[in-house]
Amino acid sequence: MNTVKTVRELRAAVARARSEGKRIGFVPTMGNLHSGHAALVTKACQRVDFVVASIFVNPLQFGANEDLASYPRTLAADQERLLQAGCHLLFAPTVDEMYPHGMGGQTRVSVPQLSEGLCGASRPGHFEGVATVVSKLFNMVQPDLAVFGQKDFQQLAVIRALVRDLNMPIQIIGEPTVRADDGLALSSRNGYLSAEQRAIAPALYRVLRQLGDAIASGERDYAALIAAGQQQLDAAGLRPDYLEVRHALTLRPATAEDRDLVILAAAFLGTTRLIDNLHLDLDAHG
């Protein structure tokens, strides 16, 4: 696996692969990689001949009081993990390489509606930062397909809309969330949790599963279910940011008639914000 740090080197390496008739896959990350990221690379390797990963902690998607400065940067360990997963090329640019003219005048990409509410309400400007950097990376790599994790469900919806609306010839694949044995969704931010907090954290997914079981068994009073779920999170020691039942494709609030649902949650453990979701296809449940 080669590592390059400039757009020029990246494009040259991808052009060589294309000249050999290879299809290109892409996995964008912010580094501090875990088994969930490795699963994205593995999925890409199953579908294409040449897989590019990127590691870039994108300042545009961090708010003023968020963890940009302290976000873990573990390049050497990440390179080893990518190599083991079968990645062919790593793009690890600097901020100056990604934003050579600074960020103040940077053209921004905005995806309305899907970016609003949920994490978009809690993190103003976050999805504009995501959409902008992903658009730049897609233009730099020009992949045939890109793989994203379903843990960031709203982000995945935003990227699908971005690709559709801007007519990008890229297939977007959502890979199921990888979890620890106790159900906690793997996340780079789990490393911020103390041992005591780590023991509490799986309650987030437990509550999602309980709500999912209730809905699958016929309950449709979503407001009551959400209120009960928030109480359970509180009782477990989590501070809910949001807990919502939404239509899985549009992310609008779910109605009793909807069959393709997603339950989305974000909650704080101390200063660490955890997110998770549970996709529920009621037609598959009968």
Secondary structure, DSSP 8 states (H G I E B T S, - for coil): -EEE-SHHHHHHHHHHHHHTT--EEEEEE-SS--HHHHHHHHHHHHH-SEEEEEE---GGGS-TTSSTTTS---HHHHHHHHHHHT--EEE---HHHH-TT-STT------TTTTSSTHHHHSTTHHHHHHHHHHHHHHHH--SEEEEETTSHHHHHHHHHHHHHTT---EEEEE---B-TTS-B--GGGGG--HHHHHHTTHHHHHHHHHHHHHHTT---HHHHHHHHHHHHHHHT-EEEEEEEEETTT--B--TT--EEEEEEEEEETTEEEEEEEEEEHHHH-
